[in-house]
Amino acid sequence: MIIEPANKLAHINEYYFSAKLKEIAQLRAQGKSIINLGIGNPDMPPSEATINALVETAKQPNTHGYQSYIGTPELRQGLASFYQATYNVTFNSNSEVLPLLGSKEGISFISNAFLNPGDKVLIPNPGYPTYTSATYLAGAEPIFYDLDEQNNWLPKLDSIDEKILNEAKLMWVNYPNMPTGSEGNIAYFEKLIAFAKKYKILVCNDNPYSLVLNNERPMSIFHADGAKEVCIELNSLSKSHNLAGARIGMIVGDKAYIDTILKVKSNVDSGMYLPVQAGAIAALTNNQEWHNTRNEVYKKRRTIAYQILDTLNCSYTKEQVGMFLWAKIEDKYNNVEDLTERILHEADVFITPGFIFGTNGARYIRISLCSTENDLQEALKRIEKLFNI
Ligand SMILES: Cc1ncc(COP(=O)(O)O)c(C=O)c1O
């Protein structure tokens, strides 16, 4: 006998990458040397100071116990100082900053902290799939809003049905945007804040990419006037500090929102391993040169990724922020998987099909820059050969 899973899981499938990574592992076991240009998993190390702090703290005998649910005061101060130095935004480290074990868990905590069963949640299409699954897991209902290429992947807020807006409680936004690479702008954030106040919607900006290949000053939703009343922001050291495996994220915002989220978090996890907190504190002081060096590596890789996209006759903008390239495929393909599956099985290169981010991604592919120049060159060579170029 097998006990039935919860009904809410009917909407949730295994995460696309989880299934695809299994397939890639199988192909590799059959002797194929698959180059994975799919997932955004930074392959470069964190700063030396980060590793040293982590290792030295781990060597101490008294650093291995449970930790505070809200992190050490030093970590919270480090996060608040990072926000000040990076975005010129001030938060009280005692009450307006909450460390997380990666921002992904924050998406789930926020959903559980603010949503009642049946509440409507506004989710970008295309967008990070976790917003949708976290909504279902909280028993709420996702309502997808269109991001529009003509509008630089910003939504047309006035095209969302007024009835839905009156029922919506939470809205996910993600600028700089993944998967489209759109940077967003303050004028849009200001419009969004007026909109959120009018319809009494909590807006969460998910902001893990603002330091990666950013064009201008790193953006935060808190650059817009009035954000604190209706906005919170997730951030993460996964991409910006090459610490994806260590699971270090944060949520910043008004104390009332932080306190509510802590009610969920403190009942789910048991704090961040102290050596990881020490590593995070060191990482948060990485200087601009460290960030520039990381971006220079991504820039060189991006040049080769552009060549891959050109070989595939894709159309795309070179103004994208973050560690991915998002590009439209040629009209001649019936669907994007015709292309990505052919490239996987005939050129041994995995590229993400855009449909996994929603229906508006159905004619797009996403290439990750988290592979070495050598691998990207080899992927280019294989794809050129496949298409006889
Ligand atoms: C848009 C977006 N948000 C959140 C995350 C989660 O990041 P982490 O949990 O590593 O902080 C990712 C990771 O790929 C992402 O692309």
The ligand as a Tripos MOL2 file, in Angstrom:
@<TRIPOS>MOLECULE
LIG
   16    16     1     0     0
SMALL
NO_CHARGES

@<TRIPOS>ATOM
      1 C1         15.5800   34.1560  -10.3210 C.3       1 LIG1
      2 C2         16.1770   33.2800   -9.2880 C.ar      1 LIG1
      3 N1         15.7970   33.4320   -8.0070 N.ar      1 LIG1
      4 C3         16.2930   32.6690   -7.0350 C.ar      1 LIG1
      5 C4         17.2360   31.6900   -7.2990 C.ar      1 LIG1
      6 C5         17.7230   30.8430   -6.1580 C.3       1 LIG1
      7 O1         18.9900   31.1840   -5.7620 O.3       1 LIG1
      8 P1         19.6120   30.7070   -4.3690 P.3       1 LIG1
      9 O2         18.6000   29.8820   -3.6750 O.co2     1 LIG1
     10 O3         20.8250   29.9380   -4.7320 O.co2     1 LIG1
     11 O4         19.9030   31.9650   -3.6220 O.co2     1 LIG1
     12 C6         17.6610   31.4830   -8.6100 C.ar      1 LIG1
     13 C7         18.6100   30.3930   -8.8900 C.2       1 LIG1
     14 O5         18.8480   29.9540   -9.9620 O.2       1 LIG1
     15 C8         17.1340   32.3040   -9.6290 C.ar      1 LIG1
     16 O6         17.5010   32.1730  -10.9060 O.3       1 LIG1
@<TRIPOS>BOND
     1     1     2 1
     2     2     3 ar
     3     2    15 ar
     4     3     4 ar
     5     4     5 ar
     6     5     6 1
     7     5    12 ar
     8     6     7 1
     9     7     8 1
    10     8     9 2
    11     8    10 1
    12     8    11 1
    13    12    13 1
    14    12    15 ar
    15    13    14 2
    16    15    16 1
@<TRIPOS>SUBSTRUCTURE
     1 LIG1         1 GROUP 0 **** ****
